[in-house]
Amino acid sequence: KYRKDGKFDFEEFKGMHHLYPSVLFPAFRLQNAMMQAMGGEQFWESKKLELSMQKEDERKREANREAREKAEAYKYREDQVRRHMGSIKYYLMPKNRAKYYEVYPLPKK
């Protein structure tokens, strides 16, 4: 069930805590005591909130970057197809674009 190298990933750690909560209890108690001694509960709650907000902002930036890259890829492909077909055919015969989409596929990540 656990890795042979003796190291735990987070899922294994959670599983061990679920199966044997008393093993990790002293560590959690020590953590809470240290948090109370260094800054207090309010400081650590605000720190957790701050870090959570930073992670969420980073996720949003990454999602926006990926969406922007995808939109740019589609636009670039449409420009290529329009150039190849010519503007008149591009707009008057949209069904013919499909064969050019095969010639100009979207870039793979």
C-alpha positions as CSV (number, residue, x, y, z in Angstrom):
1,K,0.0,0.0,0.0
2,Y,2.8,2.4,0.7
3,R,5.8,3.1,-1.4
4,K,8.9,0.9,-1.0
5,D,11.3,3.9,-0.7
6,G,9.8,4.8,2.7
7,K,8.7,8.2,1.6
8,F,5.1,9.4,1.8
9,D,3.2,11.5,-0.6
10,F,0.3,13.6,0.6
11,E,-2.4,11.0,-0.2
12,E,-0.5,8.3,1.8
13,F,-0.1,10.8,4.7
14,K,-3.8,11.5,4.7
15,G,-4.5,7.7,4.6
16,M,-2.1,7.1,7.5
17,H,-3.7,9.9,9.5
18,H,-7.2,8.4,8.9
19,L,-6.1,4.9,9.9
20,Y,-3.9,5.9,12.8
21,P,-4.8,9.4,14.1
22,S,-3.1,8.8,17.5
23,V,0.3,8.5,15.8
24,L,0.2,12.0,14.4
25,F,-1.7,13.6,17.4
26,P,1.5,14.7,19.2
27,A,2.8,16.4,16.1
28,F,-0.4,18.3,15.6
29,R,-0.5,19.3,19.3
30,L,3.1,20.6,19.0
31,Q,2.2,22.5,15.9
32,N,-0.8,24.2,17.6
33,A,1.3,25.0,20.7
34,M,4.0,26.6,18.5
35,M,1.4,28.6,16.5
36,Q,-0.1,29.9,19.8
37,A,3.4,30.9,21.1
38,M,4.5,32.5,17.8
39,G,1.9,35.0,16.6
40,G,-1.3,33.6,18.0
41,E,-4.3,32.1,16.4
42,Q,-5.5,35.3,14.7
43,F,-2.1,35.8,13.0
44,W,-2.0,32.3,11.6
45,E,-5.6,32.4,10.4
46,S,-4.8,35.6,8.5
47,K,-1.6,34.0,7.2
48,K,-3.6,31.0,5.9
49,L,-6.2,33.3,4.3
50,E,-3.4,35.3,2.6
51,L,-1.7,32.2,1.3
52,S,-5.0,30.8,0.1
53,M,-5.8,34.0,-1.8
54,Q,-2.3,34.0,-3.4
55,K,-2.8,30.5,-4.6
56,E,-6.3,31.3,-6.0
57,D,-4.9,34.4,-7.8
58,E,-2.1,32.3,-9.3
59,R,-4.6,29.7,-10.5
60,K,-6.7,32.5,-12.1
61,R,-3.7,34.0,-13.8
62,E,-2.7,30.6,-15.1
63,A,-6.2,29.9,-16.4
64,N,-6.3,33.3,-18.0
65,R,-2.9,32.7,-19.7
66,E,-4.1,29.4,-21.0
67,A,-7.3,30.8,-22.3
68,R,-5.4,33.7,-24.0
69,E,-2.9,31.3,-25.6
70,K,-5.8,29.1,-26.9
71,A,-7.6,32.1,-28.3
72,E,-4.4,33.3,-30.0
73,A,-3.9,29.8,-31.5
74,Y,-7.4,29.8,-32.9
75,K,-7.0,33.3,-34.3
76,Y,-3.7,32.4,-35.9
77,R,-5.2,29.3,-37.5
78,E,-8.2,31.3,-38.8
79,D,-5.8,33.9,-40.3
80,Q,-3.8,31.1,-42.0
81,V,-7.0,29.5,-43.4
82,R,-8.4,32.9,-44.5
83,R,-5.1,33.7,-46.3
84,H,-4.9,30.3,-48.0
85,M,-8.6,30.3,-49.1
86,G,-8.8,34.0,-49.9
87,S,-11.3,36.3,-48.1
88,I,-14.2,35.8,-50.5
89,K,-14.1,32.0,-50.4
90,Y,-13.5,32.1,-46.6
91,Y,-16.6,34.1,-45.9
92,L,-18.9,32.7,-48.7
93,M,-18.0,29.0,-48.4
94,P,-17.6,28.3,-44.6
95,K,-18.1,24.6,-45.2
96,N,-14.9,24.4,-47.1
97,R,-12.9,25.6,-44.1
98,A,-12.9,22.1,-42.6
99,K,-10.3,20.7,-45.0
100,Y,-8.0,23.6,-44.3
101,Y,-8.3,23.1,-40.6
102,E,-6.7,19.7,-41.2
103,V,-3.9,21.4,-43.1
104,Y,-3.5,24.0,-40.3
105,P,-4.1,22.1,-37.1
106,L,-4.0,23.8,-33.7
107,P,-0.6,23.6,-32.0
108,K,-0.3,20.8,-29.4
109,K,1.0,21.5,-25.9
